[in-house]
Every structure is written in structure tokens, then in C-alpha cells.
Amino acid sequence: MVYFVEGNCCGWKCAKCDTAFVTSYYDPIALDENEYEISIDGINNPNASQIKAIAEICQCNFMVSKEKLLHGFVVKSMNAKDTRSALGKLKAVKLAFVVSPDFEYEY
């Protein structure tokens, strides 16, 4: 028997005869009702990739993004899925941040 997850289904499947036991599966992050805030520390010389990442997360132009990065700021409250996406972008451009409340999912 081999465990599998496909879409919103999960279960055990026999590799020899394809017999399967299947049930519903929901990604825990989809059920998380918390609202998360991301605090980003100010930096002196933000580079273009950091400015672009903040522009995408905050949905603002590059000038506003640069100002936010220079002074530090708190991103608006987000659900868990949006927070995971934002944290992935921040990690990719190596920006320091703090998430409140604690974020328990991988990003």
C-alpha cells in the first residue's frame, strides 16, 4: 500500500492491483482562519528585486515600495495562503521580517 495525496483526495493505494481507500483531504493552511501581519525592518539601500517584491506584496508602485523599505513598515493583515506567498517572496530577496502571530507553515 502506498499513501497518496491528489488534489482534495488522499488515501492508500495498492501498487499491484490498484485497489484504493480514499477520503477527503484539505490542506491545513486552507482551513486556517488567522489573520497574519508581517513587520519588515527598514534597510538603507534596497535593491531592485527587494523593491519589486514589496511592490507585488503591497500592490503599490516602486517609489512607494522604496519609501516603505527605507523606513520599515507593517504589511496589511492577510490570510494564511497570502502570507505564505508573501513570506516566500521576502525570503527570496533576503529581507528581514517578523510574522505575528507565529506562522507554522513552510514557505
Secondary structure, DSSP 8 states (H G I E B T S, - for coil): -EEEEETTEEEEE-TTT--EEEEE---HHHH----BEEEE---SS--HHHHHHHHHHHT--HHHHHHHHHH-EE---B-HHHHHHHHHHHHHTT--EEEES---S--
